[in-house]
């Protein structure tokens, strides 16, 4: 069985990787939002406003998932040790 230190380190690296991916996805959406929005508008038959809302929801839900599943358990384990 893994020790608390190993699990803490694992969650720490998971947090770093996931936060990096969140930042990368945010930058990517800001830079190429126009062309990607046009592609998604045609693919899914949605308006530009709906696509923008979907992008925002994606980033918001991913951020919440990082907080709930990576960052909060990491901080709790750091407090315990």
ChimeraX attribute file (.defattr): number of C-alpha atoms within 10 A of each C-alpha:
attribute: neighborCount
match mode: 1-to-1
recipient: residues
	/A:1	4
	/A:2	6
	/A:3	7
	/A:4	13
	/A:5	12
	/A:6	11
	/A:7	14
	/A:8	19
	/A:9	14
	/A:10	14
	/A:11	20
	/A:12	18
	/A:13	15
	/A:14	17
	/A:15	20
	/A:16	15
	/A:17	13
	/A:18	19
	/A:19	18
	/A:20	12
	/A:21	13
	/A:22	18
	/A:23	14
	/A:24	12
	/A:25	15
	/A:26	15
	/A:27	12
	/A:28	12
	/A:29	18
	/A:30	10
	/A:31	11
	/A:32	10
	/A:33	16
	/A:34	11
	/A:35	11
	/A:36	13
	/A:37	20
	/A:38	14
	/A:39	12
	/A:40	14
	/A:41	16
	/A:42	11
	/A:43	9
	/A:44	9
	/A:45	11
	/A:46	13
	/A:47	14
	/A:48	15
	/A:49	11
	/A:50	13
	/A:51	19
	/A:52	14
	/A:53	11
	/A:54	12
	/A:55	16
	/A:56	14
	/A:57	12
	/A:58	13
	/A:59	16
	/A:60	13
	/A:61	11
	/A:62	16
	/A:63	15
	/A:64	12
	/A:65	13
	/A:66	19
	/A:67	16
	/A:68	12
	/A:69	13
	/A:70	21
	/A:71	21
	/A:72	14
	/A:73	17
	/A:74	22
	/A:75	13
	/A:76	11
	/A:77	16
	/A:78	14
	/A:79	8
	/A:80	8
	/A:81	8
